[in-house]
Amino acid sequence: MQNTIQIAIVGVTGYTGMELIRLLANHPVFELRVVTSRQAAGKRLQEIYPHLSGFKLGEMPIVQPDPDKIAEQCSLAFLAVPHGMAMAMAAVLYGKGVKVVDLSADFRIRSRETYQKWYALEHSYPDLLDEAVYGLVEIYQEKIKEAGLVANPGCYPSSIILGLYPALAFDLIDAESIIIDSKSGATGAGRGAKIDTLFSEVQDGFRAYALGGAHRHTPEVEQELSRFAGRQITVSFNPHLLPVNRGILSTMYAKLKPGVDLQQVRQAYTKIYLQHEWVRILDQGVLPQLKNVRGTMLCDLGLVIDERTDRLIMVSAIDNLCRGASGQALANANLMSGLDTSAGLNLAPLVP
C-alpha cells in the first residue's frame, strides 16, 4: 500500500475549497493535513460546512495561512485564494520544495504585462511565470508530471480549449474566424455575496455580461489557442450567466478550411482524445447537456457542420467546479505526485 501524501488547502472557505474537500474525502493517497483561512481561523470545517458534520474531515481545525508551518507538514498545497493573493504564497512554498497547484490566475498568463493589464494587479514574481506549467491534463500531461508549480486553468478556458484544440491542431478551421458563446452557472462567480448572483436576481433569468472582449479569461484563451495555431490569434468570447448552480456550456463557431467534412472532423477529435477518458465525443446528432457531466471531470463534446454557412459548430459541457476548477487541480496534483491521473476522480454524474 502506498504511503499517504500530506497536503494543504490554502483558502478553504470558497466554492473551490469546498469542492476540493469533497473530492479529497475518498482519495486513496492524499491526506488533508492543513486547511487555512484568514477569516475562519479558529473554527472547525463543519462549522462553515455543516454537511461535513459527523465526518472525520469536519473536525479539522481551520488555521491561519503560515507557509513555514505548511512546508513543515505538507509536500503539496492547493491555493484556492483570490487572484493577486496566491503569488506570494506560491513563491514561498515553491521555494521551500512544496509542490503547488494554484487555482487563481496568478500564473496562467505567460506575459507579466498582459496579466497586469487584465487583472489590474502587479505581478511580483515574474520569474516564476516561465516555470509554471499550464495544467490542462489532456494537453500538457508530460510537463505537469515534472512540474513543481502548476497554474490550474480557468473554468471557461477549460471548456473552450478542450473544444477547439483538435480543430486547430489538425488545421481544420480558420483560426481568425472563431466566435465563442459560453454560459456558466452562478457558482462561477464565487461564494462571496454579490447582488448580481443573489437567488432572486439569477432565478428565472438568463443574461449576457462582459461582452466585447471584456472578460478577463479572454487572454488565457487566446494564449493557449495561439499556441495550437502557431500564431497570435484573436477570438470573440461572449459569456452568459445561467440560472443554475453548476456547469458551463460553450458553443464555438469557426469557418471550415476548404474540403473539410464532418468525417475528417470527427476523426481528428477521436484521435486527439482517444486516450483521455474524461473527454467524450458524442455520437453524431447528440449534443452535450449539463446534467450529464454534473459533479464530474467529464467534458462532453458535440460536433456539427452548418453546411449553409460552411462553419464547424463545437459544443462542450463541463462542470465548472469540478472539471473547471477543483477536480482539474486534483488531477494535476495526482500527476505531480506520480499517481494515476484519475485517482479519486472516477465520479459518476450527479443526476438528476
Summary of the structure (lengths in Angstrom):
residues: 352
radius of gyration: 19.9
end to end distance: 36.0
largest distance: 63.9
contacts: 1187
relative contact order: 0.14
helix: 37%
strand: 21%
